[in-house]
Amino acid sequence: MSQTEIQGSDIAVIGLAGRFPKASNIETFWQNLRNGVEAISFFTDDELKHSGAKLDLNNPNFIKARGVLDNADKFDADFFGINPKEAEIMDPQHRVFLECAWEALEDAGYAGKQDQNVIGVYAGMSMNTYLLTNIYTRPDVVDLVGGYQIMIGNDKDYLPTRVSYKLNLRGPSVNVQTACSTSLVAVCVACEQLLNLQCDMALAGGVSVTLPQKRGYTYQEGGIASPDGHCRAFDADAKGTVSGDGAGIVLLKRLADAIADGDHIYAVIKGFATNNDGSLKAGYTAPSPDGQAEVIALAQGVAGVDPATIGYVVAHGTGTPLGDPIEIEGLTKAFRAGTEARQYCAITSVKTNIGHLDAAAGIAGLINAILAVHHGEIPPNLHFQKPNPKIDFNASPFFVNGELKKWPASQGPRRAGVSSFGIGGTNAHVVIEQAPPCEWSGSTGPNLLLLSAKTGSALETSTDRLSSHFKKNQEKDLADAAYTLALGRSEFEYRRALVSREVADAATALEAKDTNRVFTGTAHSKRSVAFMFPGQGAQYVNMGAELYRTQPVFRDQMDTCAELLRPHLGFDLREAIYPGSVSTEAAAERLTQTSVVCHRIRAREALDELGSDAPCPDWTQHRGIHSSVHRRRIYVEGGARARGGTRQAHAIDASRGDARRSIARTRSPAVPFRGHLRSYNQFASEYGPFWNSRGNRGPRRSTVGERNFCPEAAYVPCVPFFHDGTSA
């Protein structure tokens, strides 16, 4: 594949979430598309009666079919901190969209990083029928809650802002409403805002859930609705579409930023455009070939791509006798500006699978195209037998794809176009491209896999899902999964951990939940983590070498500490710990010197010995290192004085290194020692004023071994000293 040069206007799709008829997630949705599954439900009279829908059983044109969104009445209110009464009055569209927004962030690995990025929300929804069919039929609820709260929980204006509030998203939060093209227009607005640097990332999409879900409709000749509950886009027998419910969201980010941050990229939005038909058409609800051609050509121009390189179009495709021919006419006009090639570009309509999702129709088509570009397959257009006689496909660039088709990237990156046209004339078109090849981390070492959830049952479900994912994707890199689980997820109370080197092994262990390998527990507070190594002469050459080689955070901290210590030691500590080609014996000899033994943990150790329960914000790594070096010097001086008196102390002043070595080798039993006042005063003169300035009047718990002693200065922290057992 010859990848095009990255443009500054390119937008990466880094997260997906959606719920569609007979598909509770993106994976199921894609499997249904590629397998040619029609997700339309056909109802019995009893089902319609039970749902409360109006029946017209004596009318032969009454069609009992619709695309139903399963579990639209279910909502995990506690997860979002919403009380039951508030959840009860919320339009299901608000509930479903909020859950999908969280899922999109999780899919991209940013569910735990909302406060680290400026994330915008651009969304719209269909007409609220929950208010009419449910809330207003309950006067007791209306009186109890009040009109203001009911308005906030149901009006379309509050759909994006509720997501921003509940998920702590601080970017623009904008409601978009353009009828059937709402969700694709929302994507276009989000892309424009990203390019204008209004946000770092953007959630964009739409939702449509109308009630009762199980209901029928009356077919009218020449209308938009199908006479039999099937949508036959571009077919000779096409007479309309069927309605359905669903929701979809994409998480977008500037491509250059996504690549720099190592994000998983599904596809790249190369160009986008919106416009309106104006009044030069048959009527307000009628489509316009000129308006559609203009928006498609504009999107292709923004993308800077040749129409001849676009191999797939997900059309608006309502399957109406008027709409389908006009759409192909507009597409052909736009493509003919760049190519005269015939029947090279596949075309389908996702409405043949799931029906017309109204405000969510455009995002459903976009996700269809993204998955096709990502997987290299074009799903079939259902119910296509012979072309609409008003459409001359032979003279156009298009052919209707009637079966699952492999889509190799042999002539360049895969490219697709997506159209969505709204009643009232607002049109949108997006051009997408196959994502640039990613680089797997390729780690072969052990990986820590972390899971957390708000409840025990949710933790079990997450574990099963992760195990299933690993089984289906054994070619993936386990280190990348471990990274996302650790840093791309929020931390909840119920937790589980596993160490594994291979994807297949991780899948098996998670499925079995072997308590010898899979550790489960609960956490009620966040704790910091430090690398702990034994001291008191237990150091050795290449101690932590694998960590230094494979873990960037550990390596950065070791490098920083080594540079801070260089002025005090007179050489690079890394030369002693990781000698490379230098003699390991010489390095080992050098490591027996106490002056060399200092790791990053010393900074935290010094703070603990100062009696502070938590580090002061100004107690920097540099101060910690300096304190540790000074503390070690006092330790040597104090210990020597305890053993040999003043003369030996003077000798130490002349040659501290020899004394350090002798003490390190002696490894005397450690007992409490009341350090000499001069040593305390030295420490106090350097660090006492700083510590006092932080409002810390001495240690809360000044412990020296098992005894407390610090009589000379109230603010001076007590520092532990050790000697060979002689009392001071």
C-alpha positions in Angstrom: 0.0 0.0 0.0 1.3 3.4 -0.9 0.3 5.7 1.9 -0.5 9.3 1.1 1.3 12.1 2.9 -0.2 13.2 6.2 -2.0 16.5 5.8 -2.6 19.0 8.6 -6.3 18.8 7.9 -6.5 15.0 8.5 -8.7 13.8 11.3 -8.2 10.4 12.9 -11.1 8.2 14.2 -9.7 6.7 17.4 -12.8 5.5 19.1 -16.1 3.9 18.1 -19.3 3.1 20.0 -22.8 2.2 18.8 -26.0 0.4 19.5 -28.1 -0.7 16.6 -31.1 -3.0 15.9 -29.9 -6.5 16.9 -26.4 -5.2 17.7 -25.5 -4.1 21.2 -22.0 -3.1 20.2 -19.7 -2.3 17.3 -18.3 -5.8 16.9 -21.8 -7.4 16.5 -22.9 -4.6 14.2 -20.0 -5.3 11.9 -20.6 -9.0 11.9 -24.3 -8.4 11.0 -23.2 -6.2 8.1 -20.7 -8.5 6.7 -23.0 -11.5 7.1 -25.9 -9.7 5.4 -28.2 -9.8 8.5 -31.4 -7.8 8.2 -32.1 -6.5 11.7 -35.7 -5.5 11.2 -38.2 -7.0 13.6 -41.7 -8.1 12.6 -44.3 -8.0 15.3 -47.3 -10.1 16.2 -50.6 -8.4 17.2 -50.1 -9.4 20.8 -46.7 -7.8 20.8 -48.1 -4.6 19.5 -51.0 -4.7 22.0 -48.6 -5.3 24.9 -46.4 -2.3 23.9 -49.4 0.0 23.9 -49.1 0.8 20.1 -52.1 1.7 18.1 -53.4 -1.0 15.9 -55.1 -0.8 12.5 -55.6 -4.5 11.9 -58.3 -4.0 9.3 -56.0 -1.9 7.1 -54.0 -4.0 4.6 -51.4 -1.2 4.4 -50.7 -1.4 8.1 -47.1 -2.7 8.3 -46.0 -4.3 11.6 -42.2 -3.9 11.3 -39.4 -1.8 12.7 -35.8 -1.8 13.7 -35.8 -2.2 17.5 -33.0 -1.2 19.9 -32.7 -3.9 22.5 -32.5 -2.8 26.2 -33.3 0.8 25.4 -35.2 0.8 28.7 -32.1 -0.3 30.7 -29.7 2.2 32.2 -26.8 2.0 34.7 -27.7 5.1 36.5 -25.5 4.4 39.5 -22.4 4.3 37.3 -22.9 7.9 36.3 -24.0 9.1 39.8 -27.6 9.6 38.7 -30.4 9.0 41.2 -33.3 6.7 40.3 -35.9 9.4 40.1 -33.7 11.5 37.8 -33.0 8.5 35.6 -36.7 7.7 35.4 -37.6 11.1 33.9 -34.7 11.1 31.4 -35.5 10.5 27.8 -33.9 7.1 26.8 -32.1 8.9 24.1 -30.1 10.8 26.8 -29.4 7.6 28.7 -28.2 5.6 25.6 -26.1 8.4 24.3 -24.4 8.9 27.6 -23.5 5.3 27.9 -22.2 5.3 24.3 -20.1 8.3 25.0 -18.3 6.5 27.8 -17.8 3.4 25.7 -16.2 5.5 22.9 -13.7 7.0 25.4 -13.0 3.5 26.7 -12.6 2.1 23.2 -10.0 4.8 22.4 -8.2 4.3 25.8 -9.1 7.7 27.2 -11.7 6.8 29.7 -9.4 7.7 32.6 -7.9 10.8 31.0 -10.8 13.2 30.5 -9.2 15.8 32.7 -5.9 15.7 30.8 -7.5 16.7 27.4 -10.0 19.2 26.2 -12.7 17.1 24.7 -15.7 18.5 22.9 -19.2 17.0 22.3 -21.2 17.5 19.1 -24.5 15.6 19.0 -28.2 15.6 18.1 -31.2 13.4 18.7 -34.7 12.7 17.3 -37.9 14.1 18.5 -38.7 13.3 22.1 -41.6 10.8 22.2 -40.8 9.6 25.8 -42.1 12.9 27.2 -45.4 12.5 25.3 -46.0 8.8 25.7 -44.6 8.3 29.3 -43.9 11.3 31.4 -47.0 13.4 30.6 -49.2 10.4 31.2 -48.0 10.4 34.9 -49.3 13.5 36.6 -47.9 12.3 39.9 -44.4 12.3 38.5 -44.8 15.7 36.9 -46.1 17.2 40.1 -43.3 15.5 42.2 -40.4 16.4 40.0 -41.5 19.7 38.4 -41.4 21.0 34.9 -37.9 22.4 35.0 -36.2 19.0 35.8 -38.4 17.3 33.2 -37.3 19.8 30.6 -33.6 19.2 31.4 -34.0 15.4 31.3 -35.8 15.4 28.0 -35.1 18.4 25.7 -32.6 17.9 22.9 -30.7 21.0 23.9 -29.2 19.2 27.0 -28.0 16.0 25.2 -24.4 17.0 24.7 -24.0 19.1 27.8 -25.2 16.3 30.0 -22.4 14.1 28.6 -19.9 16.9 29.2 -21.0 17.3 32.8 -21.2 13.6 33.7 -17.9 12.7 32.0 -16.0 15.9 33.0 -15.4 17.0 29.4 -14.3 20.7 29.1 -14.4 21.3 25.4 -17.2 22.9 23.4 -20.6 21.1 23.9 -22.8 21.8 21.0 -26.3 20.5 20.0 -26.7 19.8 16.2 -30.1 19.3 14.6 -30.6 18.9 10.8 -33.2 16.1 10.7 -31.9 12.9 9.0 -28.4 14.3 8.5 -28.0 15.4 12.1 -25.2 13.0 13.2 -23.0 13.3 10.1 -23.3 17.1 10.2 -22.2 16.8 13.9 -19.1 14.9 12.7 -18.4 17.7 10.2 -18.8 20.4 12.9 -16.5 18.4 15.2 -13.8 18.1 12.5 -13.9 21.8 11.9 -13.6 22.6 15.6 -10.6 20.3 15.9 -8.9 22.0 13.0 -9.6 25.4 14.6 -7.9 24.1 17.8 -11.1 24.5 19.8 -10.5 21.1 21.4 -8.0 18.2 21.5 -10.5 15.5 20.8 -14.2 15.4 20.0 -17.1 13.1 20.5 -19.6 13.3 17.6 -22.7 11.4 16.7 -26.4 11.1 17.3 -29.2 9.0 18.8 -32.7 8.1 17.9 -35.1 6.1 20.2 -38.8 6.7 19.7 -41.6 5.1 21.6 -43.2 2.7 21.7 -40.4 0.9 19.9 -42.7 -2.0 18.9 -45.2 -0.3 16.7 -46.4 -0.4 13.1 -47.0 2.2 10.4 -49.3 2.8 7.5 -47.9 2.5 4.0 -48.8 5.3 1.5 -48.1 5.1 -2.2 -45.3 7.5 -3.1 -44.3 8.0 0.5 -41.0 7.2 2.3 -42.2 4.1 4.1 -41.8 0.6 2.6 -44.9 -1.5 1.8 -43.6 -4.6 3.3 -41.0 -3.6 6.0 -38.0 -4.2 3.8 -35.7 -1.5 2.4 -34.5 -2.3 -1.2 -32.2 0.5 -1.9 -31.4 0.9 -5.7 -33.5 -2.1 -6.6 -36.3 -2.1 -9.2 -38.8 -3.0 -6.5 -37.7 -0.3 -4.1 -40.7 1.6 -2.7 -39.4 3.0 0.6 -37.6 2.4 3.8 -38.5 1.3 7.4 -37.7 3.2 10.5 -35.4 2.0 13.3 -33.7 3.1 16.5 -30.0 3.3 17.3 -27.1 5.4 18.4 -23.5 5.9 17.3 -20.5 8.0 18.3 -17.0 8.5 17.0 -14.1 9.9 19.0 -12.0 12.2 16.7 -8.5 13.6 17.0 -6.1 15.5 14.8 -4.2 12.7 12.9 -0.7 14.1 13.7 -1.6 14.2 17.4 -3.0 10.7 17.3 0.1 9.3 15.7 2.4 11.1 18.1 0.3 9.7 21.1 0.4 6.2 19.7 -3.4 6.0 19.5 -5.2 3.1 17.7 -6.7 4.6 14.5 -9.6 3.1 12.7 -9.6 5.4 9.7 -8.8 8.9 8.7 -11.3 11.6 7.7 -9.6 13.3 4.7 -12.4 15.8 3.8 -15.9 16.8 4.9 -18.5 19.3 3.7 -22.1 20.5 4.4 -24.6 22.6 2.5 -28.3 23.1 1.8 -30.3 22.6 -1.3 -32.0 26.0 -1.2 -35.4 26.4 -3.0 -34.5 25.1 -6.5 -36.2 21.7 -6.0 -39.6 20.2 -6.3 -40.6 20.8 -2.6 -39.3 21.3 0.9 -39.0 17.6 1.6 -37.7 16.7 -1.9 -34.0 16.0 -2.6 -31.8 18.0 -5.0 -29.2 16.3 -7.3 -27.4 19.6 -7.7 -27.2 20.2 -3.9 -26.0 16.7 -3.3 -23.4 16.8 -6.2 -22.0 20.1 -4.8 -21.5 18.8 -1.2 -19.8 15.6 -2.5 -17.5 17.5 -4.8 -16.7 20.0 -2.1 -15.8 17.2 0.4 -13.6 15.5 -2.2 -11.9 18.9 -2.9 -11.2 19.4 0.8 -9.8 15.9 1.0 -7.5 16.5 -2.0 -8.2 13.1 -3.5 -9.0 11.9 -7.0 -12.5 10.5 -7.2 -11.0 7.6 -9.1 -9.3 6.4 -5.9 -12.5 6.2 -3.9 -13.6 2.5 -4.0 -16.7 2.5 -1.9 -19.7 4.8 -1.1 -22.1 4.3 1.8 -25.1 6.1 0.3 -28.0 7.8 2.0 -30.0 5.1 0.2 -33.6 5.3 1.5 -34.9 3.0 -1.2 -37.5 5.4 -2.5 -38.4 5.6 -6.2 -37.6 9.3 -6.2 -34.6 9.5 -3.8 -32.4 6.7 -5.2 -32.2 7.9 -8.8 -31.5 11.5 -7.6 -28.7 10.3 -5.3 -27.0 8.4 -8.0 -27.3 11.3 -10.4 -25.7 13.7 -7.8 -22.9 11.2 -7.1 -22.2 10.6 -10.8 -22.0 14.4 -11.4 -19.5 14.9 -8.6 -17.3 11.9 -9.6 -17.4 12.8 -13.3 -15.4 16.0 -12.4 -12.4 13.7 -11.8 -12.9 10.5 -13.7 -14.7 8.9 -16.6 -14.2 5.3 -15.3 -17.3 3.2 -15.1 -18.6 0.8 -12.4 -15.4 0.7 -10.4 -16.9 2.0 -7.1 -19.1 -0.2 -4.9 -22.2 1.4 -3.3 -24.4 0.2 -0.5 -27.0 1.5 2.0 -26.9 0.5 5.6 -30.7 1.1 5.7 -31.2 -2.2 4.1 -29.8 -3.8 7.3 -31.2 -1.7 10.1 -33.7 0.7 8.6 -33.7 4.5 8.7 -32.4 5.7 12.1 -33.4 9.3 11.6 -31.0 11.5 13.6 -28.6 8.6 13.9 -28.7 7.6 10.3 -25.6 9.4 9.2 -23.4 8.1 12.0 -24.6 4.6 11.2 -23.4 5.0 7.6 -20.1 6.5 8.7 -19.4 3.6 11.1 -20.3 1.2 8.3 -17.7 2.9 6.1 -15.0 3.1 8.8 -15.3 -0.6 9.6 -15.2 -1.5 5.9 -12.0 0.6 5.4 -10.5 -0.8 8.6 -11.2 -4.5 7.8 -10.8 -4.4 4.1 -14.2 -5.8 3.3 -17.3 -4.3 1.7 -20.6 -5.7 3.1 -23.5 -6.5 0.9 -26.5 -4.3 0.0 -29.5 -6.4 1.0 -32.5 -7.3 -1.2 -30.8 -6.2 -4.5 -32.0 -8.2 -7.4 -32.1 -5.9 -10.4 -31.3 -2.2 -10.7 -33.9 0.6 -10.6 -34.8 1.2 -14.3 -34.4 5.0 -13.6 -30.8 4.5 -12.7 -28.2 3.9 -15.5 -25.5 2.2 -13.4 -23.6 1.1 -16.6 -22.9 4.8 -17.4 -22.0 5.6 -13.8 -18.9 5.0 -11.7 -20.9 2.8 -9.4 -22.2 -0.8 -9.0 -24.4 -2.1 -6.2 -22.4 -4.5 -4.1 -24.7 -7.5 -3.6 -22.4 -9.8 -1.6 -19.5 -9.6 0.8 -16.5 -8.4 -1.2 -12.8 -8.4 -0.3 -11.2 -5.0 -0.6 -7.5 -5.1 -0.9 -5.3 -2.0 -0.7 -3.2 -3.0 -3.7 -3.5 0.3 -5.6 -3.2 2.6 -2.6 -5.0 3.2 0.7 -8.7 2.2 0.8 -11.0 5.2 0.5 -14.7 5.6 0.9 -17.3 8.3 0.8 -20.4 8.7 3.1 -23.5 10.7 2.4 -26.4 11.8 4.6 -29.2 14.1 3.4 -31.8 15.6 5.7 -35.4 16.5 5.1 -35.2 20.3 4.6 -32.1 20.1 2.4 -29.1 20.0 4.8 -26.6 17.7 3.1 -23.3 16.2 4.5 -20.6 14.2 2.9 -17.4 12.8 4.4 -14.4 11.2 2.6 -12.4 8.7 4.7 -9.2 6.8 4.1 -7.5 3.7 5.5 -5.4 4.5 8.6 -1.6 4.6 8.3 0.1 1.4 9.4 0.6 1.2 13.1 3.7 0.1 14.9 3.2 -2.6 17.6 5.4 -2.3 20.7 6.7 -5.8 20.2 7.4 -6.4 23.9 8.3 -9.9 24.9 8.5 -9.5 28.6 5.9 -10.0 31.3 2.9 -7.7 31.2 0.7 -6.6 34.1 -3.0 -6.7 33.0 -5.3 -4.6 35.2 -9.1 -4.6 35.5 -11.4 -2.6 37.6 -15.1 -2.0 37.9 -17.6 -0.4 40.2 -19.3 -3.7 41.2 -18.2 -7.2 41.6 -20.6 -8.4 38.9 -19.2 -5.8 36.5 -15.7 -7.0 37.2 -16.7 -10.5 36.3 -18.3 -9.3 33.0 -15.2 -7.2 32.2 -13.0 -10.2 32.8 -15.0 -12.5 30.5 -15.1 -9.8 27.8 -11.3 -9.4 28.0 -10.7 -13.1 27.8 -13.0 -13.4 24.8 -11.3 -10.5 23.1 -7.9 -12.1 23.6 -9.1 -15.4 22.2 -10.4 -13.6 19.0 -7.3 -11.4 18.6 -4.3 -13.5 19.5 -2.2 -11.7 16.9 -2.4 -8.5 19.0 0.4 -7.2 21.1 -0.1 -7.9 24.8 2.0 -5.0 25.9 -0.3 -2.6 24.1 -3.3 -4.1 25.8 -1.6 -3.9 29.2 -0.8 -0.2 28.5 -4.4 0.6 27.7 -5.7 -1.3 30.6 -3.4 0.5 33.0 -3.5 4.1 31.6 -6.6 4.2 29.4 -9.2 3.1 32.0 -10.6 4.7 35.1 -9.8 3.2 38.4 -12.7 1.7 40.3 -13.1 -0.1 43.6 -13.3 -3.7 42.5 -10.0 -4.8 40.9 -8.2 -7.7 39.3 -4.7 -8.3 38.1 -2.8 -10.9 36.1 0.8 -11.1 34.9 1.3 -12.8 31.5 3.7 -12.9 28.6 1.4 -14.1 25.8 -2.1 -13.3 24.6 -3.3 -16.9 24.5 -2.0 -17.5 28.0 -3.8 -14.4 29.3 -7.1 -15.5 27.7 -6.8 -18.9 29.4 -5.9 -17.5 32.8 -8.6 -14.9 32.8 -11.2 -17.5 31.7 -10.2 -19.9 34.4 -9.7 -17.2 37.1 -7.0 -19.2 38.7 -6.5 -17.6 42.1 -2.8 -18.5 42.0 -2.3 -16.2 39.0 -5.4 -13.9 38.9 -5.5 -11.7 41.9 -8.8 -10.0 43.0 -9.4 -7.4 45.6 -10.9 -4.0 46.5 -9.3 -0.6 46.8 -10.8 2.4 48.7 -8.1 4.9 48.0 -5.4 5.7 45.5 -1.9 4.8 46.5 1.4 5.7 44.8 3.8 3.1 43.5 7.6 3.1 44.0 10.3 0.7 42.8 11.7 -0.9 46.0 15.2 -2.4 46.1 17.1 -3.8 49.1 19.8 -1.6 50.6 22.5 -2.2 53.3 25.0 -3.7 50.9 22.6 -5.9 48.9 23.1 -4.0 45.6 24.7 -5.8 42.7 25.8 -5.2 39.1 22.9 -5.0 36.6 20.4 -4.6 39.4 17.1 -3.7 37.7 18.7 -3.9 34.3 15.7 -5.3 32.6 13.5 -2.6 34.1 16.0 0.0 32.9 16.0 -1.5 29.4 12.3 -2.0 28.9 10.4 0.5 31.1 10.7 4.2 30.0 9.4 5.6 33.3 11.9 3.7 35.4 14.7 4.5 33.0 13.9 8.2 33.0 13.9 8.4 36.8 17.2 6.4 37.0 18.8 8.8 34.5 17.5 11.8 36.4 18.8 10.5 39.7 22.2 9.6 38.2 22.6 13.1 36.8 21.6 14.7 40.1 24.1 12.5 42.0 27.0 13.0 39.6 28.3 16.2 41.3 28.2 14.4 44.7 29.7 11.1 43.6 32.2 12.4 41.0 31.2 9.9 38.4 28.1 8.5 36.6 26.2 6.0 38.9 25.0 4.1 35.8 28.6 3.2 35.0 28.7 1.2 38.2 25.2 -0.3 38.1 25.0 -1.0 34.3 28.7 -1.3 33.3 28.2 -2.7 29.8 31.5 -3.8 28.4 33.4 -2.7 31.6 34.6 -5.5 33.9 31.7 -6.6 36.2 34.2 -7.3 38.9 35.4 -3.7 38.9 31.8 -2.5 38.9 30.9 -4.8 41.8 33.8 -3.5 43.8 32.7 0.0 43.3 29.1 -0.9 44.3 30.4 -1.9 47.8 31.0 1.8 48.4 28.1 3.2 50.4 28.5 6.5 48.5 27.2 4.7 45.4 24.1 3.2 46.9 21.3 5.7 46.1 18.1 5.0 44.2 15.1 7.1 43.4 13.3 5.6 46.5 15.7 7.6 48.7 13.7 10.7 48.1 10.6 9.1 49.4 12.6 7.5 52.2 13.9 10.8 53.3 10.4 12.2 53.4 9.2 9.3 55.5 12.0 9.8 58.0 11.1 13.5 58.2 7.7 12.3 59.6 5.6 13.7 56.7 2.5 11.7 55.9 2.6 13.0 52.3 5.3 14.7 50.2 5.2 18.5 50.2 4.5 19.8 46.7 7.8 21.7 46.8 9.9 18.8 48.0 11.3 18.1 44.6 13.4 15.2 43.4 16.5 17.4 43.5 15.9 18.3 47.1 15.2 14.6 48.0 18.5 13.5 46.4 20.4 16.3 48.1 18.8 15.4 51.4 19.6 11.7 51.0 23.3 12.4 50.2 23.6 14.7 53.2 21.8 12.1 55.4 24.2 9.4 54.4 27.1 11.7 55.2 25.7 12.3 58.7 25.0 8.6 59.0 28.7 7.8 58.4 30.0 10.6 60.6 27.6 9.8 63.5 28.3 6.0 63.3 32.1 6.6 63.2 32.0 8.9 66.2 30.0 6.4 68.1 32.7 3.7 67.5 35.9 5.7 67.5 35.4 9.1 68.9 36.6 12.5 67.7 40.0 11.4 66.2 38.3 8.9 63.9 35.7 11.5 63.0 38.5 13.8 61.9 39.9 11.0 59.8 36.5 10.6 58.1 36.4 14.2 57.2 39.7 13.7 55.4 38.7 10.5 53.6 34.9 9.8 53.8 35.1 7.2 51.0 37.2 4.8 52.9 35.0 5.1 56.0 31.9 4.5 53.9 33.4 1.3 52.5 34.5 0.1 56.0 31.0 0.7 57.4 29.3 -0.9 54.5 31.5 -4.0 54.9 31.1 -4.0 58.7 27.3 -4.1 58.4 26.9 -3.4 62.1 23.7 -4.2 64.0 21.4 -1.3 63.8 20.3 0.3 67.0 18.9 3.7 67.9 21.4 6.5 68.2 21.0 10.1 69.3 23.0 11.9 66.6 25.4 14.6 67.5 24.0 18.1 67.7 26.5 19.4 65.1 25.1 17.0 62.6 21.5 17.9 63.4 22.3 21.6 63.2 24.0 21.1 59.8 20.8 19.5 58.5 18.6 22.1 60.2 20.5 25.0 58.8 20.0 23.7 55.2 16.5 22.2 55.4 14.8 23.6 58.5 13.8 27.0 57.1 12.5 25.3 53.9 10.4 22.8 55.9 9.1 25.6 58.2 8.1 27.7 55.2 5.8 24.8 54.2 3.8 25.2 57.4 5.4 22.0 58.8 6.5 22.6 62.4 8.4 19.4 62.6 7.5 15.8 62.1 4.1 14.6 63.1 5.7 11.4 64.2 9.5 11.8 64.8 10.6 8.3 65.3 14.2 7.2 65.7 14.2 3.5 65.9 11.9 2.8 68.8 12.8 6.1 70.7 11.9 9.7 70.0 14.5 12.3 70.6 14.9 15.8 69.2 15.4 18.2 72.0 17.5 21.0 70.5 15.2 22.6 67.9 11.4 22.2 67.6 11.4 22.4 63.8 14.4 20.1 63.2 13.3 16.6 61.9 14.9 13.7 63.6 17.1 11.7 61.4 18.0 8.1 62.2 21.6 7.1 62.8 23.0 3.6 63.4 26.1 2.3 65.1 27.6 -0.8 66.5 25.7 -1.0 69.7 27.5 1.5 71.9 25.2 3.8 73.8 25.6 7.5 73.2 
